[in-house]
Amino acid sequence: MPSSPTRRRVPGAALAVLLLATAATGCGGGGSEAAEQKGAEPKGAPKPLPTTAGEVEARMLTAEEMPGYRVVEADSWSEPRPALGTQTFKPRACAVIAQPEGGAGANVTYEHDGEPEDLHPRDITTTLYAKGEAAEWMAELREAEERCGTFRSESSFGDGVHSDRMTWLPEPDAGDEALRVERVTEAGEETTLHSLTTYVRTGDLVTAFHHKISYGPALDKDHLATLLPSPDEALVDAQIAKLLGDRPA
């Protein structure tokens, strides 16, 4: 008859010590790691949006982050900038298209890299507004889609009354909300201004991507077609991602 396996008994006092040591190892080490993790910022946590001119400027795209373009000028301001002039609109309701000044902000002016020289620089401007004002203005601008297809405007520079035509384009998927509008202004018989602006709101910030060209009646239509402003979605996405600190949506 085979012998039964020999069982080795652990004395009670030794068993108690062994259990205490195991518990200390499992709880003590894990507790230390948990404490470290509790103090650390969770991965993927949203970064706060900029609240000062310096913070906004630090989140604007740089030349290295804009392939195919070169930066002409970069600027920032901590207080509302004084208006260079005023505009009046008929009907008055269309005055909403004049973006309110806001507070702190930053601007990057850029142009296509290479030759020939780009005669129509573009710019990206991010402006910080008081809580709720950015959303209010975007709501008013959205309402203007229905009533401001055509209107007349006049500036304080004394350059006459202009005839304006607005075309509201499909909204890009960016930020908390976005609008895109094309504006053609007949500034007298010799000059036409053609602009494309994309407005993206993120919290109380509004980023405007603006590209404007001017031309006269003698410009060849085929040449004009190559100059007309067109959206650069990759640039919009890159700027908004940086503004958000690459935080997840």
Order of alpha helices (4+ residues) and beta strands (2+ residues): alpha-alpha-beta-beta-beta-beta-alpha-beta-beta-beta-beta-beta-alpha-alpha
